[in-house]
Amino acid sequence: MTRHQGDNSKKKGTSARQGGAKKPSTSRGNAPLRKTASKFATKPGEQKAPKSPKAPKNPDEIRLNKYIANSGMCSRRDADIYIQSGNVKVNGVPVTEMGYKVKLTDVVQFDGSTITPEKKEYLLLNKPKNFSTVNDENRGDSNVLELVKGATKANLQPVGRMDKTTTGLLLFTNDTDIITKFTSPNQRSSKLYQVTLDKNLKYDDLEKISNGLTIDEFRVYVEEVTYIEDQPKSEIGIKMKTANVKIVRKIFEHLKYNVIKLDRVTFAGLTKKNLPRGNWRFLTEQEVINLKNS
């Protein structure tokens, strides 16, 4: 019996030691932590040093690599490579310093070409009637720019001209290279127009258009002209490289037809798919690439 009680007392003693409060550790491993904490501790009545304020950004200045990237020439990373190689000039002086800032009034040349920091944007509109690309207040016509107002802060311009009665695809951009490309007489991209005439187009006249006409002493050629399937013979599809819709009208007027409707269906590979009349959308990156290569 005595031995049995002694065994219980040993167990109780062991349990008491396990459940009791632990003494604070005196391990040396904690010493550096306490020392570090005390080093940065604020003494009573002592205030922390205030953080130095950041220098305000100058809205009239921009990093050179961002300036180049915004111009659409290349990425910031690639811009740094061009800068280091001495291919970028600011006000006529080569700049190779990384992080160099330029003013918006500075003249920046990238690989010999003068650039602007405005990001290039491309917008496609399905133009309705009664809006013109010509800003003529005396005539009272509404301008197409009203239809894309607020779409972007960029200074967009229509590519080519469209009178108020012509409908369909109209491209807007601030990319002067694209504007020049698609308004040049030598540009090679195709445009498809649907023309509604006041009467059926004779087959002989269809052949004349297909073979080319001389209008105002200029020879006018089309890529393709055809009757629109399952439509009256007054509905004509005509494919041309010109962006000048006046020439399309002149072709039919030259043969004594009146153009009731003229609608641009495609423009340099761009279509009206999922773009209702009066609506606009930005081009995708791939569409921009295709546009530049067309």
ABEGO torsion letter per residue (X at the ends): XAAAAAAAAAAAAAAAAAABBBBBBABAAAAAAAAAAAAABBBBGBBBBBBBBBBBBBAABBBAAAAAAAAGABBAAAAAAAAAAGABBBGGBBBABBGBBBBAABBBBBGGBBBBABBBBBBBBBBBBGBBABBBAAAGBBBAAAAABGABABBBBBBEBBBAABBEBBBBBABAAAAAAAABAABABBBBBBBBBABBBBAAAAAAAAAEBBBGGBBBBBABBBBBBGBBAABBBBBBABABAAAAAAAAAAAGBBBABBBBABBGGBBABGBBBGBBBBBBAAAAAAAAAX
